[in-house]
Amino acid sequence: MRLTPRGLLFRGRRFPVEIGRGGITTNKREGDGATPAGCLHVLRMLYRADRLPAPQPWAEPIGPRDLWCDAPDHRDYNQRVAAPFTASHETLRRADPLYDIVLVTDWNYPIATPGRGSAIFLHQRRRQTCPTAGCLAFRRDHLIWIAERIAPGEALVIPELSVARKFPGSGE
């Protein structure tokens, strides 16, 4: 799987993708809104079992209390946690469909370094041309197609590109 100036190339198909509002960077930092350049690997797949069937046997259902800690100073930073949880976090079981499928990469996960940036997910996009906070986001049908075919540990190559903000649907 490789990010190109024309989208994400995976299994012979090319998918439009939204990237971080800060473009692509080799120096990812907390809150920069950028997508990190490098070779990441998909480690986990989370999904909303109340909204769709498991894309693959290794997919883990998202429960009603599931959260993701995004507090860099907390011991559970960049980890799936459960409510009630008082530190800063994202709700995984959202009212909107953004996290109906979440592919979790190894960017600053499972061992997190504070300041290196929150985990990078592949998830559903809000809408075309709406950048993310650093994740990669796809049209729902494209994300489902990818999720049905991806293997645990699959590499995601994000090259440093001078045209990073010119991806189809990258918000620019």
Sequence and secondary structure as in RCSB ss.txt:
>XXXX:A:sequence
MRLTPRGLLFRGRRFPVEIGRGGITTNKREGDGATPAGCLHVLRMLYRADRLPAPQPWAEPIGPRDLWCDAPDHR
DYNQRVAAPFTASHETLRRADPLYDIVLVTDWNYPIATPGRGSAIFLHQRRRQTCPTAGCLAFRRDHLIWIAERI
APGEALVIPELSVARKFPGSGE
>XXXX:A:secstr
 EEETTEEEETTEEE  B BTT EESS  TT   EE EEEEEEEEEE TTTS  SSTT EE  TTEEEE  TTST
TTTSEEESS  SSEEESS SSSTTSEEEEE TT SS  TTS    EEEE SSTT  BSSSEEE HHHHHHHHHH 
 TT EEEE   TTGGGSTTS  
